Amino acid sequence: MFFNCINRAPSTEGSGSHTASRGSRSLTVDIHCHRESAAAGDLMRDEAVRTGHAALQSGNEQTQAVNARQLIDIKPKMTSLDERLADMDRMGVDIQAISVPPYQYYYWAEAEVGRHVSRMMNDFLAETVATNEERFVALGTVPLQDTDMAVIELERCVRELDMRGVEISTNVNGEELSSRRLEKFFAKVEELDVLVFIHPAGFTHADRLRDDYFINLIGHPIESTLAVSQLIFGGVLERHPGLKVCIAHGGGYLPAYAGRMEHGYHARADCGANLPQPPSAYLKRLYFDTMVFDPDQIAYLVSKYGPDHVLLGSDYPYDMGEADPVALVDSVSALSNDDRDAIYGLNAARLLKLSR
C-alpha cells in the first residue's frame, strides 16, 4: 500500500492538506480512530445485554443517558464514509488508522462466537480500507479469549487482509496481558512485525467509578497504567524485544510517574526481581499517542521518551476525543519542525509500514 501526501483544494470548510506554521506540508496519520461494525453489534446485542456487557453501560444513570445519546449522535460518523472524510479534511488528517471501538472486543463471549464476530469485524474494516486505500489503514481485532484462535485471526489480518497492526484491550475479560497463555500471541505479533495498539475498555472495578464519568476520566488511564506495568514486570517486553506497542491516551498515568516504579525496582527484592533491566528501559520502548488534551503533557512525553515515540491521535469520533489533534501538536512550542513532522505522521507511517 503506497500513500502520498494528499493535495486537496482549500475551502472555507478547511483542507485536508495541513499547512504547519512554517508553511510546509506534512503527512498526517491519526493512529487512534474507531469504526463500529453495526452488523457485529446487532449479532451480539442480546447476549451483551443478558451478560451485562452492553455498550457504554457503566456509570450512574446520568452517564448512561449521555452515553446513549452519544451513540445516536455519532452514528452518522460511524456509518458514513463521506462524513468521516469531510471531518478528516477539516482536521487536516490524511490517513486514519481505524480500529473497532473498545466495546466491540467481545472477549467475554464463548470462544467460537468470539472468533466468528472478530472475522466479521475485520472483514468490515478491510472493506472500509478498500473503499479508499489512500485515506484508511486498519488495525484488526482478535478473539484473545482463545490464544490459538487469536493467532490464526492475527495471521489472517496481516497476510490476507493487509492490516498493519492489531488493537487489543488492557486485559482479557479480567485476565492480565502478562498471562503466560498469551505468549504465543505476542510471539506471533513479534514475528509478523506489526503494531499493537492497546486501548482500554472501561475499568475492571467499575463500581468504584460510577459518578462523574470516572469510568473513563480515571478508569481508562488506570487500566493503561496497569496493562503497561504488567507487560513490563510480567516480562512480556523482555521476552519479546521486537514488540512495537502504542498505548492510547498518552500511555495513561505511568509515563508521568514512572520514577516510583523505578525506585521500587532498585529498593526492593520483591519488585521486578526477574527483570534484567530496570522498568524505565522497557517503558522507553513503547509509543504513546497525543490523546492527552494538554500541550505540556505532549511536551513531557517528547522530552522523556523522544519525538520518535509519540504519535498523533484523536479518538475519533467520540466526545472524549480531540477535535483538532494537529493544532494541539502545533501548540507545543518546544517542538522542532522535524519533531512535528515525526508526530504528525512519520512515526505512524514507519510503524504501519506506509510508503509516502
Salt bridges, closest charged atoms under 4 A:
ASP42 OD1 - ARG45 NH1 2.93
GLU47 OE2 - ARG50 NH2 2.56
ASP73 OD1 - ARG69 NE 3.11
GLU83 OE2 - LYS77 NZ 3.52
ASP87 OD2 - LYS77 NZ 2.79
ASP87 OD1 - ARG90 NH2 3.83
ASP89 OD1 - ARG8 NE 2.94
ASP89 OD1 - ARG135 NH2 3.08
ASP94 OD1 - ARG8 NH2 3.67
ASP94 OD1 - ARG25 NH2 2.66
GLU112 OE2 - ARG115 NH2 2.57
ASP123 OD1 - ARG156 NH1 2.99
ASP148 OD1 - LYS184 NZ 2.70
GLU153 OE1 - ARG119 NH1 3.78
GLU153 OE2 - ARG156 NH2 2.98
GLU155 OE2 - ARG159 NE 3.36
GLU155 OE2 - LYS188 NZ 3.35
ASP162 OD2 - ARG164 NH2 3.20
GLU167 OE2 - HIS34 ND1 3.98
GLU175 OE1 - ARG181 NH2 2.67
GLU183 OE2 - ARG239 NH2 2.88
GLU183 OE1 - HIS240 NE2 3.01
GLU190 OE1 - HIS240 ND1 3.01
GLU191 OE2 - ARG159 NH2 3.75
GLU191 OE1 - LYS188 NZ 3.13
ASP193 OD1 - LYS244 NZ 3.25
ASP193 OD2 - LYS353 NZ 3.21
GLU262 OE2 - HIS266 NE2 3.97
ASP270 OD1 - ARG268 NE 2.88
ASP289 OD2 - HIS32 ND1 2.81
ASP308 OD2 - HIS309 NE2 3.97
ASP315 OD1 - HIS32 NE2 3.04
ASP315 OD1 - HIS34 NE2 3.19
ASP315 OD2 - HIS249 NE2 3.73
ASP330 OD2 - HIS18 NE2 3.55
ASP341 OD1 - ARG22 NH2 2.32
